């Protein structure tokens, strides 16, 4: 089991460029999440997908879009990158039900720098 | 709006010391509180607490929850340099998609 995987690991963009961050999990989890982490700010939820076919906004959704391609994959798109989107992005997934369903498992992160 | 506050923001100790990290929270319809350890990359799960007064223990780490006073503590005894990390606290309420609200973290540095 690879768990949660993310690509790329690191990316540099110019202001206005677009890109898609990819995330996949092989744990058969229903729920998937995208967070950003900035110094001193902890993890903030951008978007989440409670199950295949559904997506919802989190705490900081502006400037982002998501696609839940299938049960395994959840992508995050920046249509027109801004320097304020410089951050480390984490994808996570959690089991659908049962005890411990709140426990989220994280990918290794994508470090994004927008110039 | 759910809120999690961790203290201290950072802490420097020497190997062998005991540390206590704090997490206070406000959440609608509390379900659970989770602790994660984050070293260089992804957060890794430590504990999930749902009931007051029941200590969870894993080696030198332990944690307890007080649902009346709305806080949790994470204790690390006989600290080692490998304990150096950011420790994150998160809470789950009755929100769709098992969403978590994270605190800002406590950065722990253990010196040899």
Interface residues (C-beta under 8 A of the other chain):
Chain A: X4 X31 X33 X35 X40 X41 X42 X43 X44 X45 X48 X49 X50 X56 X58 X90 X94 X100 X101 X102 X103 X104 X105 X106 X107 X108 X109
Chain B: X4 X9 X31 X32 X34 X41 X42 X43 X44 X45 X48 X88 X90 X92 X96 X97 X98 X99 X100 X101 X102 X103 X104 X105
